[in-house]
Amino acid sequence: MMEVIEAEQIEKALFKYHLELVSYIMGRIESNRPRKIVEIGSGPGTFTIPLLKNLEKMLDKFYCVDSYNRPYAQDREVLESKLKIEGFHDYVEVIEKDAKEISKILSDMDLVIGHEILCDLNREQVEHVIAACFHSLREGGLFVHSELSPWTGNRSEELLQILNKEYSDEPISDKTWFSPTADELAGIAHKLGFTTIHIEYKKIPIRFLKSAAIEMTRRWRVNKKFLEKYHEEIDAIGIEYPMEQVLYCTK
Ligand SMILES: C[S@@+](CC[C@H](N)C(=O)[O-])C[C@H]1O[C@@H](n2cnc3c(N)ncnc32)[C@H](O)[C@@H]1O
């Protein structure tokens, strides 16, 4: 278990977490050798940078698409600065656009990938985004999405759900879920025309405790009532990520 106790340890721990997730996912789709890739919902690049490091420049073009609406408006700058520092800015293009519209500007993609975007959307938006991903892929191309599973295995994982569902200060849509379930996503992908659909689960044990947990609640834009109510419990057991549920769909 990766235990993150100090706020200063968060960046390094999150990088390690996402690097492990990315190598797991890319290992499963190695034979596909994607060279034209679009990431939807890149945000500040938490998943993007580990992904680009994993790909080691074995690609022709990489697009980061994000709407950067409130509360994420500042994140484009963060992503662009990371891309520059890491030397990726030459072949990565950041596009500020709703993912529902990507098929209007991108086609023939080998891979459309996203991390923690569908959980931000309501059912109708999820359908529109997956449909746009489908249309921007080439025949045989892959759509892959990873997000935290709505299944909780212990109280520390449950605390993350409670804060997300009941104490989020700035919900960006009228969604009713922590994340759509894997079954819901598979059904939608099937309805939209994807031929092969797989779901996998990957637990990467990480728990935020003490000041790191408090800092994470700030990053997750959690109402202060959450800390007032659960402070002691968080102090004792921390907040833990549940399994990642990874959806793989072939066009
Ligand atoms: C929870 S954050 C995840 C960010 C990043 N992928 C990560 O793993 O940390 C969700 C991101 O999806 C973006 N997003 C939400 N709805 C979107 C849409 N319809 N089109 C494009 N981006 C969207 C938000 O702007 C935000 O950057």
The ligand as an SDF file (V2000), in Angstrom:
LIG
                    3D

 27 29  0  0  0  0  0  0  0  0999 V2000
  -11.9460   14.4700  -13.1600 C   0  0  0  0  0  0  0  0  0  0  0  0
  -11.0440   15.3790  -14.3200 S   0  0  0  0  0  0  0  0  0  0  0  0
   -9.8420   14.1910  -14.8630 C   0  0  0  0  0  0  0  0  0  0  0  0
   -8.6180   14.8080  -15.4360 C   0  0  0  0  0  0  0  0  0  0  0  0
   -7.5220   13.8250  -15.8630 C   0  0  0  0  0  0  0  0  0  0  0  0
   -7.9390   12.9690  -16.9400 N   0  0  0  0  0  0  0  0  0  0  0  0
   -7.0770   12.9700  -14.7030 C   0  0  0  0  0  0  0  0  0  0  0  0
   -7.1110   11.7510  -14.8020 O   0  0  0  0  0  0  0  0  0  0  0  0
   -6.6830   13.5510  -13.6830 O   0  0  0  0  0  0  0  0  0  0  0  0
  -12.1720   15.4140  -15.6950 C   0  0  0  0  0  0  0  0  0  0  0  0
  -11.6570   16.1980  -16.8750 C   0  0  0  0  0  0  0  0  0  0  0  0
  -12.5610   15.9890  -17.9600 O   0  0  0  0  0  0  0  0  0  0  0  0
  -12.8300   17.2340  -18.5600 C   0  0  0  0  0  0  0  0  0  0  0  0
  -14.1620   17.1630  -19.1730 N   0  0  0  0  0  0  0  0  0  0  0  0
  -15.3620   16.9880  -18.5560 C   0  0  0  0  0  0  0  0  0  0  0  0
  -16.3600   16.9470  -19.4460 N   0  0  0  0  0  0  0  0  0  0  0  0
  -15.7800   17.1080  -20.6620 C   0  0  0  0  0  0  0  0  0  0  0  0
  -16.2930   17.1580  -21.9930 C   0  0  0  0  0  0  0  0  0  0  0  0
  -17.5900   17.0220  -22.2400 N   0  0  0  0  0  0  0  0  0  0  0  0
  -15.4190   17.3310  -22.9980 N   0  0  0  0  0  0  0  0  0  0  0  0
  -14.0930   17.4570  -22.7630 C   0  0  0  0  0  0  0  0  0  0  0  0
  -13.5560   17.4180  -21.5310 N   0  0  0  0  0  0  0  0  0  0  0  0
  -14.3830   17.2500  -20.4900 C   0  0  0  0  0  0  0  0  0  0  0  0
  -12.7510   18.2580  -17.4550 C   0  0  0  0  0  0  0  0  0  0  0  0
  -12.5150   19.5630  -17.9710 O   0  0  0  0  0  0  0  0  0  0  0  0
  -11.5700   17.7030  -16.6480 C   0  0  0  0  0  0  0  0  0  0  0  0
  -10.3450   18.1890  -17.1110 O   0  0  0  0  0  0  0  0  0  0  0  0
  1  2  1  0
  2  3  1  0
  2 10  1  0
  3  4  1  0
  4  5  1  0
  5  6  1  0
  5  7  1  0
  7  8  2  0
  7  9  1  0
 10 11  1  0
 11 12  1  0
 11 26  1  0
 12 13  1  0
 13 14  1  0
 13 24  1  0
 14 15  1  0
 14 23  1  0
 15 16  2  0
 16 17  1  0
 17 18  1  0
 17 23  2  0
 18 19  1  0
 18 20  2  0
 20 21  1  0
 21 22  2  0
 22 23  1  0
 24 25  1  0
 24 26  1  0
 26 27  1  0
M  CHG  2   2   1   9  -1
M  END
$$$$
